[in-house]
Amino acid sequence: MTQTYYHTNIQYVFDPIETLRSLKTPQSLCTSPVNPVNPVNPVNPVNPVNPVNPVNPVNPV
C-alpha cells in the first residue's frame, strides 16, 4: 500500500508540473495578443523617413 501511495504521490507531483507547462502555453498566447498591439512597428514604416536620405543625395549637387 505504501508503494502505491508513493507512486501516486509521484504522479501527483508530475501533474502540477504538467499544469504549469500547460499554463506556460496559455501565457505565451496571452503575451502574443499584446504583441499584436506591439505591431506599433507600423510606426517603423514611418521611420522610413530614411527616404529623407535620398534627399541627402543633395551630394550630387
N, C-alpha and C positions, 0 to 999 in steps of 0.2 A: 504493500500500500504506500509505503513511504517513497518507493521508487516511482510509482505512478504520480504521486504528488509532485515529486521533483521534476518529472518530465513535464507535467502540466505547468509547473512554475516557469520552466524554461520557455515553454511556448508562450506563456503569458508575457514574459519579458520581451519575447520576439514581436509579439503583437504591437506593443507600444512603438517599437522601432519602425515597424511597417506603417503604422498610422502616421508617424512623424514623416516618413518618406512620402506618404500619400499627401500629407499636409504641405509638404515642400512643393509638390507639383501644383496644387491649387494656388499656393503663394506666388509661384512663378507666373501663373496666369493672372493673378491679381496685379502683379507688377507690370505684366505685359499691357494690360488696359491702360495703365498710367503711361506706358511707353508711347502708345498712340498719341497721347496728348503731348508727349515729348517730341512728336513729329513737328514740333515747333521748328524742326530742322528746316521746314519750308522757309523759315526766315533766312536760312542759309542761302537759299536761292537769291534772296535779296542781297546777300553778301556778295553775290556775283558782281558786286559793284566793281568787281575786278575789270569789268568791261570798261571801267574808267581808265584802266591801264592802257587800253587801246588808244585812249585819248592821249595817253602819256607818250605815245609814239610821236608826240609832237617833236620827238627827237629827229624824226625825218626832216622836220623843218630846220 
